[in-house]
């Protein structure tokens, strides 16, 4: 039988939840492209429970152990003495998450002699050395569409947060202030703005659909152009490249996978092509946007704001997570 090594983030600081805010979840029958949802014969957890942390175990322990498999779950993934490093030697399958990834380097592949599969419990496998996996005949798999809508909704939330100057205004109120002029001076409606997505796959297309009711002008660039009827339905303008698109946009959202063509795509030169006062949102991968170039553009005022939930490597260093960062330039 197989040994499955699973790396998940830690439980909440106050312990694994014994109750949840909601008693149920909306029933979704299919994904927006018509693809049906998974239809397991049975599940042994209540939908809506926290499964991504170490105690949640992705809801897999009973299923795997009933088949005679060994299931090892840990959050300790970094360093030569980590649980992950010790258990990897004879693991058959590795599972980890994009936001708490077990980086599968060539060195780790060489160490894991029994390894047959690396699974991302989410979308994106850039934390895996794909060349090393191919050379060793290891299957690399992802869970298609599992959090695409979550990301799309998150993008819309961050666009509104940036344009409306929400977080700095909230911080002002929390500190006991009521400086309306300071808050309003940097707050804008997005109505009438030009919003562009770099990539219009599952996430990018979902972002476009969710932004259309805001009466914005939509733009996109992608190596695969959307069907004409979809472009017409959304009223979206196609651009051959990100460099062609960004000068037209008040807001640019990055929804592309990380690969050699997109790594460091938003460098100093690309950001310089953006409008002064534009907003940049990156929910894709940290290495797509050059950290130093973004910081410089915020300091100079060329970018009015940046929002993102990605870093390289992930998670962000404790010094970053523990500090306070004004996302508005």
C-alpha positions, 0 to 999 in steps of 0.5 A: 500500500502507499505512503501519502505525505501531506503538507498543510497549514497549521490549525488556527491559533485558538485550536481547530474549530468545533463549530462554524459560522454557517450550518450549510453551504450553497449547492453548486451543481456545475462549474461555469464552463459546464463541467460537473462537480466531483460526485463521490459516493460518500464523504465523512465530513460536513461541507464547510468544515476547515479541511486545509489545516493539519487537523482537517487533513483534507478529509482524507484520513478515514478514506485512505486508512480504510484502504490500508494506506499510510497517511502522514500529515504535517505543517513542518516542511522546511529545513533538513530536520523537518518532518517533511524531509524525514518522511519524504524518503519513502513516500509514494505520494506528496500533497501540498498547497500553493499557499503552504507549498512543499517545494519539490526541488530536484534534490528532493526528487532524488531523495524520494526514491519511491515517489510516483505522484505530486499533487497540488491541493489547489491550482498551480504546480510552480513549486514543483520542478517539472523537469525533475518530475518528468525525468523520474516519471513522476505524475504532477497533478492539480485540482482543476477549478477547485478555487477559481471562483474564490480567486475571482471574487478575491480579485474583485474585492481587492480592486474595490478595496484599492479604488475605494481606499478602504483599508487605510480608511478603516485603519484611520477609524480604528485609530479613533480618527474621522478624517473624511477628507483624507479618506475621500481624497484617495477614494474613487468609483470604479464605474467607467474605469478601464480594467484589464486582465492578464490571462482570461482562463477560468479565473480571468474570465470569471473576473471579467464576468463579475466586473461587467455589472460595475459598468467598467470597460473590460480588456484582456490579453491571452495567448488564446483569444476568447470566442467572438460571442464571448467577447461580444457578450462581455463587451471586452477588448482583446490585446495581443500582449500585456505591454499593449494592454496596460497603457489603456487600463486604470486597473490591471489584474494578473491571472496567469500561471507562472512560467518562463514567459510570465516570470518577472513580466511586471518589471520596471519597464512594464510598470512604466507603461501603465497609467500614472495612478493605476492599480495593480492586483496580483493573485497569481504568483509572486514572481510574476511581479517584480517586488522592487519595481512595484515598491518603487512605483508605489513610492513614486506615485506611478502606481496608486496601489498594489494588492496581492495575496502571493509571495515568493517563496510562500508564505511571506517572511514573518517580518513581512506578515507581522508588519503593517503595510499601507497598500496605497502608494 
